[in-house]
Amino acid sequence: MTPLDAAYEAMVAAADGDDAPRLRFYERLADGEMVLLLATEAVGETLEPRVFDLEDGPVVLIFDNEARLGKFTGIPAPYAALPGRVVAQLLAGQGIGLGINLGVAPSSMLLPPFAVDWLAETLAHGPEEAEALPERFDPPKGLPEALIAGLDAKLARAGGLAAHALLAAVTYEGGRRGHMLAFIDAVAGAQAALARASAEALTFSGVEAGEMDVAFLASDEIAAQAMARVALRFDLPEPVAQEPSAPQAPGMNPDKPPVLR
């Protein structure tokens, strides 16, 4: 069983009208590294997926590990390892469905083109910038467990981007109340990625009309110290050391997204 299998089985077992497991499945699909079956070996950043023409339309195939790809093909085959979000964004608007672990895993399923488009559109919704002056912080209250779990999972993959994160209830100047997630001592250039990850955790938690503010504070700021006294703390893992000369696979560098041919 892989995490995608577990998310799929929870989605299938969910009661009618319970969207939370479905959203968690899509989040797992977007965040996981998927193996995309190619027609030919990748050339630089250009990929040519193998397209299968089925009765319901064309599909490309992804698997959540190389062993499952090998089990499906039965022979060595070219592939690219890409985050699921990248695959969805590359296929969006092309009328191509997505076959996931077809015939080789509990999570075997066909995702129709409209679902691929929905996922890509959902992932494209970024946070909006705003300014407000906090007056008071209190312990977080009334937040659904799905959001806490979603944040914990997202931030577990953000190792090295900040020292830690704090979540607290906040009252702003003028009386507006809400919740704030503050990243403490975030590294330069990581703010956009951390804000987007936080927004996705909120979106995929299933909270209707949910709102959560994201801030970036230095550990010696008064606001950070005030939050630390009452906030729920998320510790980000230490970054995994990588060989500096190791080349990146297509799609793993956000500044150089792959191109489908």
Protein Blocks (a to p, Z undefined) as FASTA:
>chain_A
ZZklmmmmmmmmpcehiaklmmmmmmmmmmpccddddfbdcehjaccddddddfkbpcdd
ddfbfklmmmmnopacddddddfklmmmmmgonlpacdehehiafklccddfklmmmmmm
mmmpccdddddddfbdcddehiafklmmmmmmmmmmmghkambdcddddddehiiacddd
ddehiaehilmmmmmmmmmmmmmnopahiacddddddfkbmklmmmmmmpccdddddddd
ddfklccdehiamklccddZZ
